[in-house]
Amino acid sequence: MQFGMPYGMMDGYGMSYGVWGILGLIFSILVIIGLVLLIKYLWESSGAKREQESALEILKKRYARGEISKEEFEEKKKDI
């Protein structure tokens, strides 16, 4: 029977529990960072469709202001 130290504190396993706890925390943080980066990537990749729509809107505005002719508008619209 040991006196003075609680059971299990000095039996050689005390440090390994702390190491596994730290590794678990690091792993959890990496998983959270990975999820945030995945969400950011998916959010930005969906923005490509919005850019194509905005190009058409810009073209329509230029035509409405008279900056380009109807022929130019139709030609550029086909390109988009």
C-alpha positions as CSV (number, residue, x, y, z in Angstrom):
1,M,0.0,0.0,0.0
2,Q,1.3,3.4,-0.9
3,F,0.9,6.5,1.2
4,G,1.1,10.1,0.1
5,M,0.3,9.8,-3.6
6,P,-3.1,9.0,-5.0
7,Y,-3.4,5.7,-6.9
8,G,-2.1,5.9,-10.4
9,M,-0.2,9.1,-10.2
10,M,3.3,7.6,-10.3
11,D,2.7,4.3,-12.0
12,G,4.2,5.4,-15.3
13,Y,0.9,6.2,-17.0
14,G,0.3,9.7,-15.7
15,M,2.2,11.6,-18.5
16,S,0.8,9.6,-21.3
17,Y,-2.8,10.6,-20.4
18,G,-1.7,14.2,-20.6
19,V,0.0,13.7,-24.0
20,W,-3.1,12.0,-25.4
21,G,-5.2,14.8,-24.1
22,I,-3.1,17.4,-25.8
23,L,-3.0,15.4,-29.1
24,G,-6.8,15.1,-29.0
25,L,-7.1,18.8,-28.5
26,I,-4.8,19.5,-31.5
27,F,-6.7,17.0,-33.6
28,S,-10.0,18.7,-32.7
29,I,-8.6,22.1,-33.6
30,L,-7.4,20.8,-37.0
31,V,-10.8,19.3,-37.8
32,I,-12.5,22.6,-37.0
33,I,-10.0,24.5,-39.2
34,G,-10.5,22.0,-42.0
35,L,-14.3,22.4,-41.8
36,V,-14.0,26.2,-41.9
37,L,-11.7,26.0,-44.9
38,L,-14.0,23.6,-46.7
39,I,-17.0,25.9,-46.1
40,K,-15.0,28.9,-47.3
41,Y,-14.0,27.0,-50.5
42,L,-17.5,25.9,-51.3
43,W,-18.8,29.4,-50.7
44,E,-16.2,31.0,-53.0
45,S,-16.7,28.4,-55.7
46,S,-20.4,29.2,-55.9
47,G,-19.5,32.8,-56.6
48,A,-18.4,31.9,-60.2
49,K,-22.0,31.8,-61.3
50,R,-22.6,35.2,-59.8
51,E,-19.7,36.7,-61.8
52,Q,-21.1,35.5,-65.1
53,E,-24.5,37.1,-64.2
54,S,-22.8,40.3,-63.3
55,A,-21.0,40.4,-66.6
56,L,-24.3,40.3,-68.4
57,E,-25.7,42.9,-66.1
58,I,-22.7,45.2,-66.9
59,L,-23.3,44.7,-70.6
60,K,-26.9,45.5,-70.3
61,K,-26.1,48.7,-68.4
62,R,-23.6,49.8,-71.0
63,Y,-26.2,49.2,-73.8
64,A,-28.8,51.1,-71.8
65,R,-26.4,54.1,-71.4
66,G,-25.7,54.1,-75.1
67,E,-22.0,53.2,-74.7
68,I,-22.4,50.3,-77.2
69,S,-24.6,49.7,-80.2
70,K,-27.2,47.0,-80.5
71,E,-24.9,45.0,-82.8
72,E,-22.1,45.2,-80.3
73,F,-24.5,44.2,-77.5
74,E,-25.7,41.1,-79.4
75,E,-22.1,40.2,-80.3
76,K,-20.8,40.5,-76.8
77,K,-23.8,38.8,-75.4
78,K,-23.0,35.7,-77.5
79,D,-19.4,35.8,-76.2
80,I,-20.6,35.7,-72.6
